[in-house]
Amino acid sequence: MNSKLSFASFLATFLLLATICMFRCGDVLAQANLPHFKDYPASEMYKGATAPLVLTRADQTFKTRLRWAAKNQKPNFAGHYILTSWGCGAECVMGAVIDARTGKAYWWNFSMCCWGADVDDKFNPIEFRADSRLIVFSGLRNEKDGDDGAHFYQFENGRFVHIRSALKAGQ
């Protein structure tokens, strides 16, 4: 009888721990499946001169920012693009990329904001690499409640294509 009780206690403890692990480990496994910069390599690293900026009617509102970036920055994203961003309020950024080969600008279609005061001095709401097409936006897209987290996109054929988001707990 004592061995039956021990086995029942063991089984109950095992099931409790398995349930806890399923919820906790699920978060860990979900984080392990996050995109990595190395998995989205740029096809080439452009070394030439930046082409003259080509502005559309929609680009005119931010032409000063775009002209400054095209003149003063070198390709820093996805091989031949110049990623530039600027503030749009407290804890808010927006921006675009400029193709250094063609001069054409491409916009992401949201602002990033509200990443909070609990970030360190090295925090950047936009993470990117010169040799990768992956870009990670952190915070809220367009100040939308329930959207707080890291949002992974790949830049492909002039578009920011959403891969997935890893929302903060409680979202």
N, C-alpha and C positions, 0 to 999 in steps of 0.2 A: 504494500500500500504506500509506503514511503517513497518507493521508486516511481510509482505512478504520479504522486504529488510533485516530485522533483522534475519529472518529465513535463508535466503540465505547467509548472513554473518556468521551466526552460523555454517551452514553446511559446508561452505568453510573452516572456521577455524578448525572445527572438522576433516575434511578430511586431511588437512595439518598436523595437530598434529598426526593423526592416521598414516599417511605415515611416518613421522619422527620417531614415536615410533616403527613402524614396523622395520625400519632399525636399530635404536639404541637398542631397546629391543631385537631384534634378537641376537645381540652380547651378551647381558646379559644372555639370555636364553641358548645360545650355551655354555657360560662359566658355567652355572649352571649344564649342562649335562656332565661336565668333570668327568672322573673316580676319585674315592677316594680310598685311601689305605685300608680303612676298608672293601671295597667291594671285595677285592682280598686277603682274609686271607691265611696265610701259614697253611699247614696241621699240622705241629708240630714245636716245638722249640727244636733243637738238642743241647744236653748238653755234649755229649761224646767227646773223643779226635778226632782230625782231622786225617783222613786217610792219608797214604803216597800219595804224589802227583803222578798222572798218566799222563805222558806227551806223546802226540802224536807228530809225525813229524812236524805238523803245529804249535804246541806249543813251539817248540825249540827256536824260535827267541826271545821269551820273558820268557824263563825259569827262569832267575834270578828274575824277578818281581813276577812270579807265585810262585816260591819257597819261597820267602820272605813272601808273603801274607799267604801261607799255614802254615808257621812256626810261624808267629807273630800275626796273626789276628784270631779272633773267628767268628763264623757265625754271620753275620750282615744283611742278606737279605734272604727273603723267607723261613725262618725257619732253614735251614741247609746249606746255601750257604755263602761263603765268597766273597763279592764283592770287587774287587780291581781295581784301575784305576791309570793311570800315564799320564804325559804330553807327547804330541806328537808335540809340537810347541807352539807358542804364542796363548793363548786362545784356546787350543786344548787338548782334553783328549781321551783316548781309554782305553779299559780294558776287563775284563772277570769276571766270577764267578767260584768259585771252590766249588764243592760239598764236604762238610766236611765229609760226610759218605763214599764216594767212592774215593775221590781224583781226580776226573775227572774235567777238565776245560771246560767251555762253553763261547763262545765269542759273544758279540754283533757285528754285521757285518758292523759297520760304526764308524767313529770318530765323536766327537762332538766338534764344534768350534764356534768361532766368536760371543759370546754372548754380546760383547760390553762393553764399559767402564762405562755405566750408571747403573751398578748393585752395590748393597751395599756389605759391607764386609761379610755378612752372605750368600751371593749367592753361590750356589753349582750347577754346570751344570748337576749333577746327583742326583736325590732325590730318596730315597728308605727307607724301614723300615725292621727291622728284622722279624716282624710278618706279612709281606705282600708280595705278589708276584708281586705287581705293582711297576714299575720303571718309572721315568719321566726324560727324557733327554731334556735339554734346549739349544737352539742355532740352528746351522745348522748341519744337518747330512752330512758328507763327503763334507763340504764346498759348498753345492748345493744352488745356488741362488733361492730365492722364498720359502725356506724351514725353515725360521727363526721362531721359536716358541717353544712350549712345545709339546713333543712327548711322548705319553703314550703307554707303552708296559706292557704286563704281561709275566712273566716267566712261561712257561708250558712245561713239558716233555723235558727239556733241550734246549728249544728254546725261544727267545725273540719274542713274537707275538705282532704285532702292533695293538693297539686298535683304536686310533685316534690321530690326531694332532690338536692343537689350534695355528694357525699361528698368528703372529703379524699383526696388521692392515697394509694394503698395500701390502700383500704378494700374 
